[in-house]
Structure formats: C-alpha cells, structure tokens
C-alpha cells in the first residue's frame, strides 16, 4: 500500500476548491451527450473511483444556452460532487464555416468567439462547475493563434509573440471578468519545444495567462522521457498549479512527477478508461488488480473514430 501521506493522495486547495487528492481525469471525447443519463453515468464512475478532479470533455462553446443550460448540466455536476470529486469542463472554440486557420477569422468572428467563451463559462458557473477550461492545445483553433506556423495574421492577433498570445489572454480575461471568483479558470496548452514554437514562447505565455486570471495550467502532453519533464520548466516561472499528463497510469511515474516538484496534479486518461477505480485500488495497495491499458487503441480511439461511445476492450 502506498503510504497515506504520499503526495499522490494529499489534498490540494485551489482558492475555494478543495481537491481530495492530486489525480485528475483529463478531458477525453466520448461520443456521448454529456447531459444525457449515459453521459452523467460515464463521469460518475470516475468520481466514485476516487479521482480528485473530473474535467469533462471538450464542449463546443456555441452549444451553451442553445442546448446546454445550467439546468441540464446540473445532474452532471451533482454526480461528481456527490461522489466527492470536483468537476470542471473544457470549452472548445469550434471554427465556423470557412474558418480553417486564424487568418480566416474576421475581427467580428473573433469577438463572437470570445463572447461565446464568456457565455459558456457563465452557464457552467451557474450549473455549479468548479472550473472552466478554454482548450488552447493540440493544434486546434485557439492553439493555432499561438503558433507562428499556423497564424499568418498581420494585425494585432498575429505577428510577433505579443500578437500570437493575444487571443488566448483575451479569452481568459473575458471569462474571468464574466464569472469573477465563482469558479476556477483553467487553460490547456501544448508545451513548446517542437517544430510549432519554442519552449521559451510557451513559458512567456504561461506567465501572461497567470496574469490574465488563469488559476491552473493544464499541459498536454507534458511527459516525454521522464515523468512531467515537459511540465517542470513551467513550475519555475509561474506560481499556480500545473497539471501533467502522459504515462501517469504508472503510479511510480505519477509519484515521481509530484514529489520532484515538476507538477502539482497528474492526469490519467486511458488508464482510467481501462479501470475507473485506478485511484481507489492504488491507494488501497491493490495495484495488481488494476485493469491496465495495453494501448491497443481499439475501444477508445477506435470507437471514437467510428463515431461510437468510447470504452475499453479490457472491460468487455
């Protein structure tokens, strides 16, 4: 059994939100309606399995108020809270017709996109979510504004680093102004260091996001050759919690990532799809009973690509 004082199971308070441990269910597309009974049950199982924080999958901002309301989302929030977990939701900037890159967006479209983030955040706050997370990672539209490889704009939303950071920081400021301190603001970002942009750019961006009002930085992917090695540099420049993902289903990696100070929270995705009780079994010393992800990509990514609700072949 891992010692009860192990950092993996130590509570963490972020402003008014108390997390019972450092384990996060990251946002993963499920091909389920998050407000449906099936969607609620999907997320309930992970909360009951022991995670400290559930982050609901990327949800298009234009859906809020049209089909997703505070009332329709409340059962999802209650399911997590009643099982002892905090819950946040990832907000996704979906491109409109004809928008393939930042250059395709008019200034009106940009303003409309920011307004949709704020409206979605207000709906989620009213539903009782503990946090909202603009999705600025993985090469999607919001992330494209940050990358010099995909942002060819010549106005103040492009060009140098200041311009490329502007869309992300304006989204955060607008969301923070709209919801105040009613819930936390997360931001998901892909750390630099590859062909898209250098690490130095990401580190500057992280400081600006924190100044704009971000409470938690969610880095993905943030492990390469060592636990949370890509997250470590961010802990040197910002004084807010950092989430690390990739390889954390190996509890030794998760513990090292936390105890080395490279991150504050660890996210376990496919490991949880394979076994929703990963936290409970690990904490109770039943690691050998955990149904382990074999990275076959059949029930998760295979189903996702086929338009079917995701699952795991390990669970039948």
N, C-alpha and C positions, 0 to 999 in steps of 0.2 A: 504493500500500500504506500502511495506517495504520502509524505508527511502532511498533516492538515495545515501546517504553516507554509507549505510550498506556495511560492508566489502564484502559481497557476490557479490556485483556489482562494487566493486572498481577495477580499472585496476591494472595489475601487469606486470612489465617489467623484463624479464629474459635475461640478456645480450642484444642482439639486437632484441629480440622478444617481442612485446607488446601484452599482452592479455587484452581484453576489460573488462573481469570480471574473477571471480575465479571458474567458473563452467566448468567442463571437461566432454566430452563424452568419457567414457573409451573404450578400445578395446574389442569388442564383436564379436565373429564369427557370420557370417550372412548367409552363404551358397550362397553368391553372388560373382561374379567376381568383384573385387574392381575397375578394369579398364574398366569395361563394362558400358554402359549408365545406366543400372539399379543400378550398384554399386555406380556410381557417384551421382545419384539422391538420393540414400539412405543416403549418408553422407551430401549432400547438405541441406536436410530438417532440420538437426540438427544445421548446421551453420546458416541457416535462422531463426531457432527458438531461437537463441541468445547465444549459448554456446561460451565461450571464446576460448576453445581449443578442437579440434576433434583429438582423437587418433584412427587411423584406425586399424582394427582387425589384429591379429597375422598372419603374412605372411611368408611362408617358405623361408628361405634365398636362397635356390637353384633355386628359380623361377626367380630371378633377372638376367637380361641380356638374359635369355632363352626366357621368355615370357613377363616379366615386364621390360620395359625400361623407361628411363626418358621421352621419348616422349609419351608413352602410359599412363603414370601416371600423366602427366601434367594436363589433364582435371579435374582429381580428386582434385589436389592441387588448381587449379583455382576456382573450385566450392566453396571450403571453403573460400579462400581468398576474392572472390568477394562478399561473404555474410558476411564478417567482422570477420571471425574466423581464428585463427592459426590452423595448422594441422601438426600432427606427425604421425608416422607409427610404429607399433610394429613388430619387427623382430624375427622370431621363428626358433630355431635350431631344425630341424627335424632329427630324427635318421635315419641312413642308414640301409639297410637290415642287420639283425642280431644284431643290437645295441639296447639292451633293458635297459642298465644301463651304467654308466660311465666306469665300468670295461670292457665293450665290445669294447671300442674305442681304436684303436691303436694310437700311437703318430702322425702318418701321418693323421689319421682321425681327430684328434683334431686340427692339423694345418689347415687342409682343412676346418673344421668347422669355425675356426676363420677367415680364408680368405674369406669365404662366407659372414660372417657378414660385413667385410670391403667393399666387392664389393657391397653388397646390400645397405649399407649406402651411398656409392658414387653415386649409381644410384638415390637413394631417394633425396640426396642433389642436384644433377643435375636437378631433376624434380621440385625442389623448396620447398620441405617439410621443415617445421620449426624445425623438430626434428625427431630423430630415437630412438627407444626403444627396446633394447635387452630384451627378455622375460625370466626372471630368476625366475619365480614364479610358484605356483600351482603344484609342483611336476613334472613338465616337465624336459626334459633332462638337460638344463642348471642349473635349480634349484637342480637337483639330485647331481650335482657335489658338491654343498654346504652342503648337508645333510649327516651326518655320518651314517644315517640309510640306504642310498642308494649308497653311494660312498665307495666302498671297495678297491679302488686302493692303491697300495703300493708304487707308485712313487711320484713325486713332485706335482701331480694333486690330491692327496688324502692324507689320514692320518690325521694329525692334522689340526687345523683351518687354518693355513697358506696355507697348500696344498689345502684344500677344497675351499678357496677363490680364488685360482689362476686362474681357468678357467674364472670366471666372470670378474675379474680385467684385465686379458689379453684381453678379448673381448673388454672391454671398452677402454683400451689403444690403441688397434689396430684401433678401429673405430675412436677414437679421432685423432690419427695420420693421418688417411686417409682423414678425412673431415675437419680437422682443426676447425676453428670457423664458418664454413659455415652454420651449423645448430646446434641445441642443442642435447645433448645426455641425454636421459632418461634411467632409469633402473627399471624394475618391479621386486619386491621382496616380498615374503610372510614373514611377521614378525615372528620371533621365539617366543617360549613360550609354544609350544605343545610338542608332542612326537618326532617330527623330529629333532629339535635343539632348544637350549635355546635362550631367548631374547638377552642375553649378546653376543652371537655369531653374531646375526644379527646387533647389534649396532656396533661391530667392523667392520663387513663387510661394513656397510654404510659409515663409515669413510674412509675405503680403496677405496670404489667406488668413493667417492667425490675426493679423492686424485688422482685417476686414470683419472678423467675427467668428471664424471657424473655431469650434471647441475641440474637435477630434479630426485628425488627419488619417485617412484610410488609404494605405499604399498597396497597390496591386499591379504586378506581382512584386513582392518585397523580400524574397529569398532566392538565392542562386546557389552558391557553393557552400554557404553556411547559413544557419538559422537567422533570418531577419538581417542578413548582411547588407541588403539594399536600403533597409529602414534606418540602420544605425546612424548614418550621417545626418539624418533629419533631426534626431534627438539632440544633436549638437547645436542646432540653430533655432529650434522652437521649443517653447515650454508648455506644450499641450500634449495630451495623449496621442500616441501613434498606434495604429492597428497594422499588424503584419500578417500576410497570408502566403501560403505555398510551403508544403511539407510539414505543416504543423500537426497533422494527424499522427505523426510520430511524436509521442509525448516527450521524448528526450529532446527533440528539436524545440518543442513549444517551451519547455522549461528553460533551456539554454537561451532562447530568444529573449525571454523575460528577465532572467537572472543576469544576463550580460548587459542589460540596460539598453538594448537596441530597439525595444518597443515596449509598449505598456499593455497591449492586448493582442491575442493571437486568434486568427480566424481559421476555422476548419470547415471546408466546403464538402468535397466529395466524401471525405471521411465520415461526415455526419449523414450524408445520403445513405451510405452503406450501413451505418449504425447510429440512429438518433440518440442512443444512450451512451455515446462516447464519453461524455463528461462524467456521468454517474459511475460507469464501470471503471474509468481511470481513477477516479477519486476513491473508489472502494477497493482498489487493488485487483480488479478483475480484468486486467489488460488482455489476458489470454482469451477472454470471452468476447472481445470486440470483433465484430464482423468487419474485416479490413477491405478497404478499396483496393482492387487489383489494377486500376487504371485501364480497364478494358474499354471504357467509353461506350458501352452498349446501352445500359439503362438510363444513363444521364445524357450525354451528348448525342447518343444515337437516337433516343426518343425525342430530344429537343429538335434535332434536325428534321425528324419525321413529323413534327407537329403534335406529338403525343405527350401526355403528362410524364415528367421525368420520374425515375425511380432507380432501383439498383438490382442487378441480377442476383446479388448476394442475398437479397431479401425475398426473392421469388416473385 
